[in-house]
Every structure is written in C-alpha cells, then in structure tokens.
Amino acid sequence: MPRRALAGALLLAVAAAVQAQGWAPQHNVEIVVGSAPGGSNDRTARQVEKVIVENRLLGVPFTVVNKPGGSGNIAFTYVSQHAGDAHYLMIGTSPLISNRLTGQGALYYGDFTPIASLFNDYVVFAVNAASPMAAGNDLVQRLKKDSKSVSAGFAVALGSHNHIAVCLLIKALGGNPRELRAVVFKGAAEAVTALLGGHIDLIATAAGNAAPHVATGKMRVLAVAAPKRMGGVLAGVPTWREQGIDLVFGGWRSIMAPRGLTPAQIAYWEGVLRKATQTPDWRGDLEKNFWTDDFVTGAQFRKDLDKEYGDTRAILAELGLAKP
C-alpha cells in the first residue's frame, strides 16, 4: 500500500475509534451560577461539583464560577457566548423561564441545551425569630388586612418562583399581588442576611437556606409550600394545605449547557450526572437540603420545560407581571 494511502487509512481508523468512544472534556470545566455564593443555586453547584470530584466521575478540573446580577442574565450571557463548547455548564433555574416573560432578559431555556433536571426545591415562608408573626395564620391576617404591610425578600428577580409563591398566597387570600412590597436580592444569602438584620419582614426561599438559622433559633418558618411536611429541623412546620390554603409551589434545579452541543457531548454529561445522582453522597445531599428527587433527561426534560413555560406565562399574566 502506498505510504499516503496507508497514512490516510490510519487517520480514518483513529477517527473511527475516537467517534466510537464518544466525547470527553479535554480541559477545565466550569459550572456557572447566576447568583452570589451561599444561596441554594450556589449550594446546588457545589454539591454537584463535590459528588463528581469525590467519585472521580470526571478526568479534568471542575470549577464553580459565580456570576451574580441582572436577574441571572449575566450568567446566561456568559454561558451563551460559548456555543458548542461542552466545557461550560450552568445551574438552570426559573429565571430561564420567567425573565423573557417579564421582560427582564432576552435569553431563555430555548437558547441553551437542557442536560438534566436534578430536583424540586419547595418554597418555605420564613421570618426573623423576633417577629411578632408566630404562625402562618399571623402572616395570613396581616396580608388580608394590608398586602403592603409585609416586605418580602427573595432572589433573584421579579417573577422568580419565590416571588410567584408569595403572590399566589396573596391571591389565594383574595388580595392584590401587585401591592406586595417585593425586595429583590442577588442571592438567597443576601435575603437571609436582610431578614436576620430586621430589614425585611419575610423571605420566600428554599428550605435549605432557612434550616440552619432555624436550628440556631434565629429564624422561624411559618409554612412550607410542599405537598407534605419536611424532615429534620422543619419537621414541626405545617404545610399551607394543613393551614387551609391550597398552595404547593417550588423551583427546579437543572444543568444546562450552551446551545449547539453534539449528541455525543449531551450523552456524556447525561451519563456523568446520572452516575452522580445515584451515589449515596448525592442521596444524602437531597435529604440534607430538603430537595425532592426529579432526575429527568432528554426529550422528557424538554417537554417539561415547555410545559413550565406555558404554565408560568399564564401565572405571570394573571398576576400582571407578564409583558405583552
């Protein structure tokens, strides 16, 4: 065989072998968080990082990068600038649904590659331990009397699932959600700090953000917007349904990537995340952080996002938050 033909045959063989093995990252991978360190989104990223690194599921460095601000749009823009590059991942949350609907950003989940839904994170309603509101009914009575009398903090944007949760409560009580004194923070940790400092009356947040402060006696959770009671230090907190209000609402956490990934790149990350979420470490993290397992990939995940978009559009329109 001529040398040129032999070289060509070897190149084809190498290419075929690489294709058969699929794609794998060649250098550092970033997992980007659109909020400040300390909140539930940041904690999600760091738990994913920990499980993947400690179980040796990745052969390259794996780094959490925080890019807070702009209702998540700073992070969304950063990741979108790396189209086709599977070395960039992102914690996907409700602003990928709501930002476009509320006019707070142009990018939405359709501008990215959905990799996997990880879990649901039901909203809790918490106050400073020194607050005169000792139970869910105390909050209900204040909202019924004057919706503007309660300042509610949350991350990371108007129209986020935490904001929607408070609005749905006011709506269920017959009030006007548009009258809510909403205070937006770049991350849940900032909202918690403001609550503990007495600067706001209430926060709507993930259970994992409130639990440590409940344990130290600095915070009190009035109700959980979950289908059933949670465990641990929140075991004694009733659901809204137990208190006569049909409110079950939470946020999802997912892994998204830039648009333009190949099937091999998508399959690689689906495989890594599937292994990660099956480890005892991850199962323990779910319980510790009060997360509800919801691992979904592929076409079903995309279908779920499409449904969420439609449902959120309807809710925001009803609340007067959706742009025409």
C-alpha positions in Angstrom: 0.0 0.0 0.0 1.4 3.5 -0.9 2.6 5.5 2.2 0.0 8.3 1.6 -2.8 5.7 1.4 -1.6 4.0 4.5 -1.5 7.3 6.4 -5.0 8.1 5.3 -6.2 4.7 6.4 -4.6 5.1 9.8 -6.2 8.6 10.2 -9.6 7.1 9.3 -9.1 4.3 11.9 -8.1 6.8 14.6 -11.1 9.0 13.8 -13.4 6.0 13.9 -12.0 4.9 17.3 -12.5 8.4 18.7 -16.1 8.6 17.4 -16.8 5.2 18.9 -15.5 6.3 22.3 -17.6 9.5 22.2 -16.7 12.9 23.5 -14.9 13.7 26.8 -13.8 17.1 28.2 -10.2 18.0 27.4 -9.6 20.8 30.0 -11.2 22.5 32.9 -15.0 22.5 33.1 -16.9 25.5 34.6 -20.3 25.2 36.3 -21.7 28.7 36.3 -24.1 30.0 38.9 -26.2 33.1 38.3 -26.3 34.2 41.9 -24.0 35.0 44.8 -22.2 32.4 46.9 -24.2 31.0 49.8 -27.7 30.5 48.3 -29.5 27.4 47.1 -28.3 27.8 43.5 -24.7 28.1 44.6 -25.1 25.2 47.0 -26.5 23.1 44.1 -23.5 23.7 42.0 -21.1 22.9 44.8 -22.9 19.7 45.7 -22.7 18.6 42.0 -19.0 19.5 42.0 -18.3 17.6 45.2 -20.1 14.5 44.1 -18.5 14.4 40.7 -15.0 15.1 42.0 -15.1 12.8 45.0 -16.4 10.0 43.0 -13.9 10.6 40.2 -16.5 10.9 37.5 -14.5 13.5 35.6 -10.9 13.4 34.5 -10.4 17.2 34.4 -10.7 20.0 36.9 -14.3 21.1 37.7 -14.8 24.7 38.9 -17.8 26.6 40.3 -18.0 30.1 38.9 -20.4 32.7 40.4 -21.7 35.4 38.1 -24.5 37.1 40.1 -26.6 40.0 38.9 -29.0 41.0 36.2 -31.7 38.5 37.3 -29.3 35.8 36.2 -28.7 37.4 32.8 -25.0 37.9 33.5 -24.5 34.2 33.9 -26.9 33.4 31.0 -25.0 35.7 28.7 -21.6 34.4 29.7 -22.6 30.8 29.0 -24.4 31.6 25.8 -21.1 33.1 24.4 -19.6 29.6 24.4 -21.9 27.9 21.9 -20.9 24.4 21.0 -18.4 24.2 23.9 -19.4 21.5 26.4 -16.8 22.6 28.9 -19.3 25.1 30.2 -22.3 24.1 32.3 -24.8 26.2 34.2 -27.3 25.8 37.0 -30.6 26.2 35.4 -33.5 27.8 37.4 -36.8 29.5 37.0 -35.4 32.8 35.6 -34.6 30.8 32.4 -38.4 30.6 32.1 -39.6 33.9 33.7 -37.0 36.5 32.5 -38.2 36.6 28.9 -41.9 36.6 30.0 -41.4 39.6 32.4 -39.1 41.5 30.0 -36.1 41.2 32.3 -34.0 39.5 29.7 -34.0 38.1 26.2 -32.3 34.7 26.9 -34.4 31.8 28.0 -34.1 28.0 28.2 -34.6 27.7 24.4 -31.2 29.4 23.9 -29.4 26.6 25.8 -29.0 22.9 25.7 -31.0 21.2 28.5 -29.0 18.4 30.0 -30.8 17.2 33.1 -33.4 18.2 35.7 -31.9 17.4 39.2 -34.6 18.1 41.8 -37.5 20.2 43.0 -37.0 22.7 45.8 -40.2 23.7 47.6 -40.6 27.2 48.9 -40.7 28.0 52.6 -42.0 31.2 54.2 -39.7 32.4 57.0 -39.5 35.3 59.4 -36.9 36.5 62.0 -37.3 34.7 65.3 -38.1 38.0 66.9 -41.0 38.7 64.5 -44.5 39.1 66.0 -45.7 36.6 63.4 -45.5 33.2 65.2 -47.5 31.1 62.8 -48.8 31.0 59.2 -52.1 32.5 60.3 -50.4 35.6 61.6 -48.9 36.2 58.1 -52.3 35.5 56.6 -54.1 38.0 58.8 -51.5 40.8 58.0 -51.8 40.1 54.3 -55.6 40.1 54.4 -55.6 43.4 56.3 -53.0 45.1 54.1 -50.8 43.4 51.5 -48.5 46.4 51.5 -47.7 45.9 55.2 -45.4 43.0 54.6 -42.0 43.4 52.9 -41.0 40.1 51.3 -37.5 39.4 50.1 -36.3 36.8 47.6 -33.8 36.0 44.9 -33.1 36.6 42.1 -35.7 38.5 40.2 -39.3 39.7 40.0 -41.3 36.8 38.5 -39.0 34.2 40.0 -40.6 31.2 41.6 -40.1 32.6 45.1 -41.8 35.8 44.1 -44.6 33.9 42.4 -45.1 31.8 45.6 -45.8 34.9 47.7 -48.0 36.3 45.0 -50.0 33.1 44.9 -50.5 33.3 48.6 -51.8 36.8 48.4 -54.1 35.9 45.5 -55.4 32.9 47.5 -56.4 35.3 50.3 -58.3 37.5 47.9 -55.7 40.3 47.9 -53.9 42.1 45.0 -50.4 40.5 44.5 -49.3 43.7 42.7 -49.4 45.5 46.1 -46.7 43.3 47.6 -43.6 45.1 48.9 -41.2 43.0 47.0 -37.4 43.3 47.7 -35.1 41.5 45.2 -31.7 40.2 46.1 -28.8 38.9 44.0 -28.8 35.7 46.0 -30.7 34.0 48.8 -27.8 34.5 51.3 -28.3 38.3 50.9 -32.1 37.9 51.5 -31.4 35.8 54.7 -29.0 38.4 56.0 -31.5 41.2 55.4 -34.2 39.2 57.3 -31.9 38.4 60.2 -30.9 42.1 60.4 -34.6 43.1 60.7 -34.6 45.0 57.3 -37.5 42.9 55.8 -40.4 41.1 57.3 -40.4 37.8 55.3 -38.4 35.7 52.9 -39.7 33.1 50.5 -36.8 30.8 49.9 -35.5 27.2 49.6 -35.9 25.2 52.8 -32.1 24.6 52.9 -31.5 28.3 53.2 -33.7 28.6 56.2 -32.9 25.4 58.1 -29.5 26.3 59.6 -31.0 29.5 61.0 -34.0 27.7 62.4 -31.6 25.3 64.1 -29.8 28.2 65.8 -33.1 29.8 66.9 -32.6 32.9 64.7 -35.3 32.2 62.2 -38.8 30.8 62.2 -40.5 29.1 59.3 -44.3 29.8 59.2 -45.3 27.3 56.5 -43.9 25.2 53.7 -45.4 25.2 50.2 -44.8 21.5 49.8 -47.3 18.6 49.4 -46.2 17.2 52.8 -44.2 18.2 55.8 -40.4 18.2 55.6 -38.0 16.5 57.9 -35.2 17.5 60.2 -35.5 20.8 62.0 -38.5 21.7 59.8 -40.5 18.6 60.8 -42.8 20.6 63.0 -43.7 23.2 60.4 -47.1 22.7 58.8 -47.8 22.9 55.1 -50.0 25.6 53.7 -52.6 23.0 52.9 -52.6 22.0 56.6 -53.4 25.6 57.3 -56.3 25.8 54.9 -54.6 27.2 51.9 -54.0 25.1 48.8 -50.5 26.3 47.9 -47.9 23.9 46.6 -45.1 25.6 44.8 -41.4 25.3 44.3 -38.5 25.7 42.0 -36.5 23.2 40.0 -32.7 23.0 39.6 -31.2 21.7 36.5 -28.0 21.5 34.5 -27.9 23.5 31.2 -25.2 23.9 28.6 -24.6 26.3 25.7 -26.6 25.7 22.6 -25.1 23.7 19.7 -23.8 20.7 21.6 -23.4 17.5 19.7 -25.3 14.3 20.6 -22.1 12.8 22.0 -21.5 15.8 24.2 -25.0 15.7 25.6 -24.8 12.0 26.1 -21.5 12.4 28.0 -23.0 14.8 30.5 -26.2 12.9 30.9 -24.1 9.9 31.8 -22.0 11.7 34.3 -24.9 13.3 36.0 -26.9 10.1 36.1 -24.0 8.4 37.9 -23.6 11.3 40.2 -27.2 11.4 41.2 -27.2 7.7 42.0 -24.3 7.9 44.5 -25.0 7.7 48.3 -23.4 11.1 48.7 -26.0 12.7 46.4 -28.9 10.9 48.0 -27.6 12.2 51.3 -27.4 15.7 49.9 -31.0 15.6 48.8 -32.2 14.7 52.3 -29.9 17.3 54.0 -31.0 20.1 51.8 -34.7 19.2 51.7 -34.6 18.5 48.0 -37.1 16.3 46.2 -35.5 14.0 43.6 -36.6 14.7 40.0 -33.8 13.4 37.7 -35.0 13.7 34.1 -33.1 14.0 30.8 -33.6 14.1 27.1 -37.0 14.7 25.3 -38.9 14.4 28.6 -36.9 17.2 30.2 -37.5 19.4 27.2 -41.2 18.6 27.3 -41.3 19.6 31.0 -39.6 22.9 30.3 -42.1 23.7 27.5 -45.0 23.0 29.9 -43.4 25.1 32.6 -43.0 28.0 30.2 -46.7 27.8 29.3 -47.8 27.5 32.9 -45.6 30.3 34.1 -46.8 32.6 31.3 -50.4 32.0 32.4 -49.5 32.7 36.1 -47.5 35.9 35.4 -50.2 37.2 33.1 -52.8 36.7 35.8 -50.5 38.4 38.3 -49.9 41.3 36.0 -46.2 40.6 35.7 -46.0 39.3 32.1 -45.0 41.7 29.3 -47.4 41.9 26.3 
